[in-house]
Amino acid sequence: MKFSKHIFLLIFALFLFAKLFSQVNTLKKTNSAFVLKTDILSPIIFNISDYILPNFSITCEKFIKKRHSIQLTGLYAWFDKKSGYKGQTKGQIFEIIPDYKFYLSRKKMQKGFYIGAYAKYIRNHTIDEEQGPYPYSPMMYLEYIEHETAFGGLTGYQFYIKKRLVIDFLLGFGRAQLYKVDIIKKEHIQFSDDYSGYLDAQFAINIGYKF
């Protein structure tokens, strides 16, 4: 049931995103600009933790009329750290984030403060290896893939330098939910699934170019 519910909500969000995106074909050429940008803050946030998480994100924002826009973000990160006794945790994270933004200013076209909503799909592929508690204990191994969705609201401020260089400060909060775990390989270890929800947050300083 949880699997079906979260898949339905994610598909609905992506369908709504595609529906809004299709409307750009009916817009005037002056309103059909789009922005490509990347988040310069996420590498700093990820590396504050014990994990070393090199990552890269790219966002495409498409304007709809004067005060509306939709954007799609893709993020990829990988991690590798030591854990426990002769242990190692490594893996990859992939996120897809569709957003809707509504600009509050009536005078400033497609800039200034905005509010909106977002959805998110998260795929976390993790490999855990660790020596047991005793020298003669076998090596414990666990490889799995977690699938999560998140939904929430966002706000931010976007402005331009020389009409083309884009600076976008974004802040969002919502609720994330694990809905599926695929166990790929498990040896000498117990694993329990925790499907409880948790707070999801987005912090971004996006820099890009308006085409």
Secondary structure as UniProt FT lines:
FT   HELIX           2..22
FT   HELIX           23..26
FT   HELIX           29..31
FT   STRAND          34..39
FT   HELIX           42..48
FT   STRAND          55..64
FT   TURN            65..67
FT   STRAND          68..83
FT   TURN            84..86
FT   STRAND          87..103
FT   TURN            109..110
FT   STRAND          112..131
FT   TURN            135..136
FT   STRAND          139..161
FT   TURN            162..164
FT   STRAND          165..187
FT   STRAND          198..210
//
